[in-house]
């Protein structure tokens, strides 16, 4: 009798454990519960240029409510975007709604038919924005769960307010995240300053329209970057400001003691330019032609010339351009400097006396290839400056 009771208790415990496991493994909503699903594309809509978020709330397979968030170019080929958000009435397979675009304030009407086709969905109908009417005929559209949708949302703006050093972010590259309604005033405030604003960053993306915030990328002399960031943080509408990625590539960067290359707190730019040029004249087998520091970006532009070997009898000339950046290796006070140099850009021209041979560089820009050989320039600079190189395997200076 006791053995029988123990057996029954064991069976009840196992059944309870199995039921609990089934409950934990189940990911389907309970019968009758609401489930939210998303479409993040409607294939072919506006020639594939529309950014779509169609949010549906369902009970089982029945759609009970829907919202269409559509971001689109204001004109074909335009970088400027507009957006509307329309709550849609659901009548069987028909989704309809009306609203106004958020930017240009144009009237919007939506009339779509939604039909399941196996594991995907088909949409047909019309979307009218002002006088423009877009015909919708789209098949093979897949939906996403709430978790899948959230996992796909980008949240990192790439801004680091207080980096420990300049190995992950670049000393000349500043990013400012600002509310859309304050962005124009912030940009006007940058006029007349020694800095460069990224033109591509001025285009307000669909992500920015939805977030209500825009990230503006600025290049500035590293010596003035910290002051620019501090000033930006106090400007109206600014959400965050800091350093971000820029031109510095660690495999083309060296780090060295700053003592011999500063006059007080300022860089001795003449001494640095001369030392860098002297090394590169040897590694590039060329004569130094010019050097100039850019007041806005802090970059040093060096040019060199040498006889071209492509066709020696023509006495052609190679002009080699190399950009460099010298900055403290971290924000704030530091006894170390870092030096980055670009890969050489080489152009060939006829600079001889008399009539010139006009040359066209017809190498395909689409072809991928190795960068021009700089004959060990980075290693030579490291030797001259008694500097460290970056160990990418260990993510540390060596």
N, C-alpha and C positions, 0 to 999 in steps of 0.2 A: 504493500500500500504506500509506504514512504517513497519507494523507488518510482511509483507511478506519479505521485505528487511532484517529485523533483523533475521528472520528464515533462509534465505539463507546464511547470514554471519555466523550464528552459525553452519550450516551444513558444510560450507567450513572450518571453524576453526577445527571442530571435525575431518574432513577428513584429514586435514593437520597434526593434532596431532597423529592420527592413523598411518599415513604414516611414520612419524618421529619415532614412537615407533617401527614399523616394521623394519625400517632401523637400529635402535639401537639393536634390539634383534637378527637380522640376524647374524649368525656366519659363514655361508657358503661363500666361495670366489665367487666373481663375475664370471659370465660365461666367459670362455676364459682366466681367470687369472691363474697364476702359483700357485700351492699349494705344500708345502714341507711336506712329510710324512716320518716316520722312522720305521724301524724294529730293535728292540734291542735284538732280539733273533731269531735264526732259529733253531727250536726244533731238538735236536739230532745231530747237527753238531759237529764233532770231539768228539763223545760220550758225548756231553753236556759240554765239557770243553772249548769251544770257546766263547769268548766275542765278540759279533757282534754289529756293527752299520751299517745298510744299509739305506742310505739316498736317497730318491727318490724325483724328481721334476716332478709334474704331471700337465697336462692340462686336466681337467675333469678326465676321467678314464685312459687317455693315459700317460704313463711314457715317459718323454722327456729326462731325464738324471738321472744317478744313480752313487753313490759312495759307495764302500764296504770297511769298516774299520774293519779288523779282527785281534784280539789279541788271542794268543794261546800258549800252552806249547810247548817248543822246542822239547821235547820228552814226551812220555806218562808217566804221574806221576811226571814230573819235575816241580819244582817251578819257574824255569826260563821261562820268556815269550819272545816271539817275536811278531812282528806286521807288517802288510802291509796295505797300503791304495791304492785302485785301482779305477780309474775312469772307469766306465763301458759304453761300447757302447750299445745302445738300438736298437734292431731290432725286432719289434713286441713284442713277449713274451720272447725273448732271451736277456740275459745280458752277455756280454763278455768283458774281459779286461786282460791286462798283466802289471806286475810291478815287483818290487824287495822288499823282506822283509827288514825292516829298521835295524834290528840287525845283522843277519847272512848273509845278502846280497844274499839271495837265489832267483832264478827266480820264479815268481808266475804267474799262468794263471788261469782265472776264466771263467767258461762256465756254466751258470745257465738258466733254464727255469722257468719263474714265471707265475703262473696261479691263477686267482681269483676263490675262491670256496665259494660262498655266502658272508658272512661277513669276511672270513679269506682268507689266501693265501697259495698256495702250491709251494714249490721250489724243483726242481730236477736238477741234473747235477754233475759237478766235479770241485774241486779246487785242483790244483797242486802246491806244495811248494817244490822246489828242486826235489828230486826223490820220495817224498811222495805224493800219490794221495788220496784225500778224496772224497768218493762218497756222494752226497747230495740227500737225500730223506726225505723231511720234509713237513708235512701238519699242518693245524690249526694254522697258524702264523698270529698274529694280528699286525696292524700298529698303530702308535701314531702320533698325531699332533705335530707341532713345539712347542706349549706351553706345552703339556704333556711331550714331550721329555726333554725340558729345566727344567721343574719342578723336573724331576727324576735325574738330574745331581747333584752329590755331590760336594759341594764347601767348606765345613767347614773342615779344617785340624786339629781342636782341639787345636791349639796353642794360648795361651794368653800371649802376650808380657809383659804386665804390670798389673797383677791381683791385686785387692785391698787387697786380703787376700788369704789364702789357704783353702777355703771352697769349691770352685768349681774345683780347680786344686791341684795337690799334690806337696809338697815342694821338693821332691827328683826326680821328673819326668820331664825331659827336652825333648823337641822336636825341631828338626831343619829341615826346608824345604829347599832343595838345588836342583839346576839344575842337571839333570841327568849326563851331561858331566863333572860336577865338584864333583859328589858324591864320586867317588873312592878316589880322592885326599883328600877330607875332612875326610873320614874314616881313611885313612892312617895317617892323622895328629892326630888321637885319640889314636894311638898305644902308649903303655907305660904309659898312664895316668890312674889315679885311678878313674875309672868309668866302667860302664857296658853298652854295646850296645845291644839292643834287636835283637836277631837272626832273629825272624820272620819279623822284619821291614826291613831286608836287601833284601828280595825278592821284586823285582820291579813289582808292580801290573800293570794291564792293565790301570787303572785310572792314575797311575804315568807315564806310557809310553805315554798316550795321552796328559797329562798335560806337559810333559817334566820336571817334578819335582818330587822328592822323599822326603818323610818325614822319618827322622831317629829318633828313640826313644832311649833316654839315661837315665840311672839311675845314680845319683851322690849324694854324701853327700850334704844335703841341705845347709850347710855352704859354699859350693863352687859352687852352682848352678848358682847364679847370675853372677859370674865371667866367668863361662863356656858359659853362654848365650851371654854375652857382647863380648867375644872372637869369638864366632861362627858368630855373626852378621857381623864381619869384614872380615870373610873368603871369598875367591872368590866363586862366584856362589850361596851363601846363600841368599835365598829370605826372610825368616823370622825365628825367633828363640824365644822360650819362654817356659813357663811351660805348662804342659798338665796333664791329669788325670793319676793317678798312684795307689799305694797300699792303700792310706789313705781312709778309710770309715768313714764318720762323726759320725755314730752311735757307733763307737768304738774309738772315739777320745775325749780327754778332753783338756781344756785350762786353764792355771794357770799363776800366776805372776812369772816372770823369776828371780827375785832378788836373791833368795836363791840357785839358781841352775846354776849360772854362776860364773866363775873366770875371771873378767874383761869382755871381749867380747866373751870368749869361754865357751862352756858348760862344767860343771864339770861332766864328763861322769862317773867317778867312783862313785860319790855320787848318780847320777841318777840311774845307774844300780843296786846299792845296795838297794835303796828305792823301785824300781819296783820289784826286786826279793823278798824283804821282804814281800810285799803285796801278791804277787802271791803264795808264799809258804803257806800262810794261806788259800787263796781262793781255791787253787788246792789241798790242803792237801798233799803237797809233799816237798821234800828237794831240795834246789838249788844245781845243779850239775855243771853248768858252765855258764859263760856269756862272750860275746865277741862282740866288735864293729867292723863292717866291714868298712875298710878304703875306699873302693870304693863307697859304697852305703850309708854309715852313719847309717845303720840299726844295732840294737842291737839284738843278738840272745841269748836267754835264754833257758836253759834246766833244767828240774826237774825230779826227780825220786820218785816213791812211790810204795808200794806193790800193785800188781794187785788184784782186787777183782773178776776177771772172774772165777778163780778156786783156791781159797785160799790154798788148800792143796798142790799145786805144787810150792808155793813160787815164782811165776812169778813177773816180774818187769815192771811197766809202765814207759816209758820215754816220757816226755811231752816237746814239743818244742813250744816256743812262740817267735814271732818276734815283735820288737817295733821300733818306729821311733820318735825321739824328734827333733823339729825344731821350729824356730820362727813362729808365727801365720800369718805372712805376709812378703812379700819381704822388704828388708831394715831394718831400726832400729825399734825395737818394745820392749816393756816391758813385753810381754806375750810369753809363749811357748805353743806349743801343743804337746800332746803325743798320739800316736796311738798304739794299740796292736792288733795283729792278733788273730784269734780264735785258740785254742790249737790244735796241731797235736799230737796224742797219738799213740805210738807203744808199743807192748808188747813182751818181750823176756824173756828167761830163763837165768838169770845171777847168779844162785846159784853155789855152789861148786860142783865139780865132773862132770859127764856126763851131757850134756845139751839136753833139749827137743827142737828140731827144730820146729819152729812155722811158719805157712804161713798165711798171712792176705788175706783170700779169699773172703772178702766182695766185692760185685760187685761195680765197679767204676761207673756203669751206673745207680745205684739206687740213687734216690734223697732223701735226708733226712735233718734233722736239723743239724746244726753244733754242735760239741761237746760242752757240757755245761761247761762254765768256772766259774760257781758258783758265778756270780756277780762280776767278776774281774774288769770290767770297773768302776762300781759304787764304789768299794773299793778303786781303784786308785784315783778316783775323791775326795773321802773323805780324803785320805792321803795327796793329793797335794792341798787340799782346792780349787778344780777346778770346772769349769763350764762344763756341758754337752751340746750337740747339740740338739736343738729342731727342728726336721725335719718338723713339721707342720708349724712353723713360720719362718723356714730358718734363725734361729738366735741362738746365745748362750743364755743359760738360767742359 
